[in-house]
Amino acid sequence: MQTKVLSAAVMAIALLSANGACAEGYRAQAKLLTPVAVPTTTMVSNVEWKCYGDACLGVSKYAPGLDSFMKQCRKVRAALGPLAAFSSRGIAMSDLDVANCNAGPR
């Protein structure tokens, strides 16, 4: 059991500390309320989201349009499920905004 937990933690750290190769593009992070059972990859508005446990990283060479911070969050929530945290381009969403993201339209 500890091996699985440690393995998931190592994958999450590797995922979230990926190099800055996409510094000119788009980078966002999300924490899921319900962790995924197996690593997953999902495309959301031309951004590749990789999730390990409750940690997700979205990366793209190109910025995904002119969506607002809240609209980005809602698109990710619709594709990945309810979120505990969300950040985009280095700016973290407040807990109240995350709650609004989860409660808003899909």
N, C-alpha and C positions, 0 to 999 in steps of 0.2 A: 504494500500500500504506500509506504513512504517513498519507494522508488518511483511510483507513478506520479506522486505529488511533486517530488524533486524534478522529475523529467519535465512535467508541465511547467514548473516554475522556470527551469532553464530555457525552455522554448519561448516562454513569454518574454523573458529578459532579452533573448536574442532577437525576437521580433521587434520589441520596442526600442532596442538600441541599434537597429539597422543603420548602416552608414548613410551619410548625407548625400548619396549619389543623386537624389532627386531635389536638391536644394533649390533649383530653379522652377520646380513643378509644385506639386501639392502633397502635403503630408498631414494626416489627421489621426487621432487616436480615440478609441471608445472603450469603455468598460461595460460589459454586459451584466444585467441583473441575474440572468441565468446562463452559466457557463456552457459552452459547447462541449459535447462528449468527445468529439474527435476534431482535430484541426480542420478548418474549413477555409475556402476561398470563395468570395462573392464579389461580383462586379456591381457597383452602384454609381451611376452617372459617369461612366468611364474611369472610375477609380477602383483599383483592385484592393479589396479588404481581406486581410488574412487574420483569422481568429484562432487563438489557442487558449482554451479555458475561458476565462472572462476577459482576456486582453485581446483587443483588435487594433490593427494598424492599417490605415488606408494610404496608398501611395500611387501617385501618377506623375508621369513626366510633364504633364500639362495641367494647368489649373482648370477645374471643372466648372466653367461658366461663371455667372455672376450671382449665384444663389446666395441668399442671406445666411448668416450663421445658423439661425433657427431652421431654415429650409434644409440646409445640409444635414443638420441633426435629424430632422424628421425623415429624410430619405434613408439615412443610415438605420434609424430605428425601424422603419418599415421593412427593410431588407434583413436586418440582423436580429431584431427583437428589442424589447425594452432595455434602456440604457441606465447605468448607474453614474456614468461620467462621459463627457465628450469634449474634445479639444480639436481645433483646426488651425493650422498655420501658427502653432505655438500659443494660441489663446484658449484658455480653459473656460468652459461654460459654467456658470454658477449652478448651485444645486437647485435653485428655484427655476432657472431656465431649463435644466435637464428635466425637471418634473413637468414643465409646460411642453417640452418636446415630446415626452412620453404620452401626455394627455391630448395632444393636438391631433388634427386630422391626418389620416394616412395617405 
